[in-house]
Amino acid sequence: MFFELQKKERQELYKEMLYAVGALSRLSSESSIPYLGYREVENIFCLAFGAENLSRSDCSADASKDRIGIGIKTFLNGKGRTLQKIAEFNRDNSLFRGKTPREIVYTISNLRNERIRATKRIHGLDELIYHCVVREEGKIKVFECSMDEIYIKGIKNIDAGTKNIIAFEDGKNEYSINLSKSTLYKRFITENVLLGIDVNIIENPFEVLRNLIKVSAGKLKFAAIVKEKEHIFLPLFSDKGGRHVPERSGLNQWNAKGRPRDPNEIYIPIPAWIHQKFPNFFPPREQPFNLLLPDGKVLNAKICQDGGKALMSNPNLALGKWLLRTVMNLKERELLTYSKLEELGLDSVVVYKESDQVYTINFTEIGSYDNFYEENK
């Protein structure tokens, strides 16, 4: 699916790095099963294969390369048929709280499917897969499987016999919902193993590392501390009169009264306090700059309107085509609502300042702007 498409040297590098981390398991575990933290595996994967790391993004993929999105799972193999968490719906639990088991299954299944579709749209992906790194006694195994949407028409065998747990199938996969945690699980079956690594766990890794540093002490160079990129968060909503997406401005600017407007005409609102707190973040009003999208496309953009309250593209329609059509999957002249944002699990964007002329933009999970506001206002 993905691994077999990569060059042999990259596959070998990946194998070597997994082995190295597994061999150092005694740094944090006394088990004879190699220990691999999920963050370490994500970083190793991206480094070995030259993939983009999406693990900090609020989406269904942890990495992407060549228009393939990869969900990276790390878990104990057990008997080769283990249930693993694939999605959380804490922010959406009001949509299914108190419903019948059948209603809960269908609601969560549809939410899950829309997140998968949104991930594809936002990051310009053609397919999504799972890359699974499983651990057992003295060994690491790797296999891959498709990240399927839940087949709604095939849902069957809904079983709510266990307290707070609802199990079901869709003809392709087995799933389980933990109601107390608002979490969806999928059963992963270890088969068609692509890579098997025998791991000899080092008994005293601390001594090995100490000696390694001693031997190379004369050559060690410490990298300069790199500060985090300068960035701000922008809301896709308004709190005036309750949280909502305004019907005639912002992302629904196309619906404003007056002159006829193109259905893709929008802008991302910039609250006044952003300019006050970060006066030099954006270029002066009407001065163009490049805005890089998550899928690699570049838009010409600028700050517009009185008080610099709008982030717009030039032509103005380009931003709307990407955000409303590609990402939100809205039909022309269909209003964007806050409910739609909640359904997708996002309500703000983060903008990074790469240079005075280059900025990048990406979506952030619900609550990101609120936290940014509390920290800076």
JOSUL-V140805 format. One line per field, one symbol per residue. ss: DSSP state (A for helix, B for strand, O for the rest). phi: phi as a letter, one per 30 degrees, with the letter a starting at -180 (. if undefined). burial: I if it has 9 or more other C-alpha atoms within 8 Angstrom, else O. Layout:
ss: ???
phi: ???
burial: ???
This chain:
ss: OOAAAOOAAAAAAAAAAAAAAAAOAAAOOOOOBOOOOAAAAAAAAAAAAOOBBOOOOOOOOOBBBOOBBBBBBBBBOOOOBBBBBBBBOAAAAAAOOOOOAAAAAAAAAAAAAAAAAAAAAAAOOOBBBBBBBBBBBOBBBBBBBBOOOOOAAAOBBBBBBBOOBBBBBOOOOBBBBBOOOOBBBBBBBOOOOOBBBBOOOOOOAAAAAAAAAAAOAAAOOOOOOOOOOOBBBBBOOBOOOOOBOOOOOAAAAAAOOOOOOOOOOOOBBOOAAAAAAOOOOOOOOOOOBBBBOOOOOBBBBBBBOAAAOBBBBOOAAAAAAAAAAAAOOOOOOOOOOAAAAAAAOBBBBBBBBOOOOBBBBBBBBOOAAAAAAAAAO
phi: .beddddedddddddddddedddceddbbcddcecbdddddeddedddcicddcddddbdccabahiccbcccbaddhcibcdbdbacbedcdddbdiddedddddddddddddddddddddciccabbcccccbbeiabbbbbadcddddedcdahdbcdceibbcabbjcbcbbccddchbccbdccdahdcabbdccdddbdddddddddddcedcdbcdddcddedabcbdcbbcdijdacedbaidceecddjddbddcdbacdceedddddbdcdcdeeiddadbddddjdccdbacbieihdbcbcbdeddddddddddddhddeicddcdddddddibaabccccdadcbbcbadbdejddedddddbd
burial: OOOOOIOOOIIOIIIOIIIOIIIIIIOOOOOOIIIIOOOOIIIIIIOIIOIOIIIOIIIIIIIIIOIIIIIIIIIOIOOIIIIIIOIIIOOIIOOIOOOOIOIIIIIIIIIIIIIIOIIIIIOIIOOIIIIIIIIIOIIIIIIIOOOOOIIIOOIOOIOIOOOIIIIIIIOOOIIIIIIOOIIIIIIIOIOOIIOIIOIOIIOOIOOOOOOOOOOOOOOOOOOOOOOOOOIIIIIIIIOOOOIIIIIIIIIIIIIIOOOOOOOIIIIIIIOIOIIOOOOOIOIOOOOIIIIIIIOOOOIIIIIIOOOIIIIIIIOIIIIIIIIIIIIOOIOOOOOIOIOOIIIIIIIIIIIIIIOIIIIIIIIIIIOIIOOIOOOOO
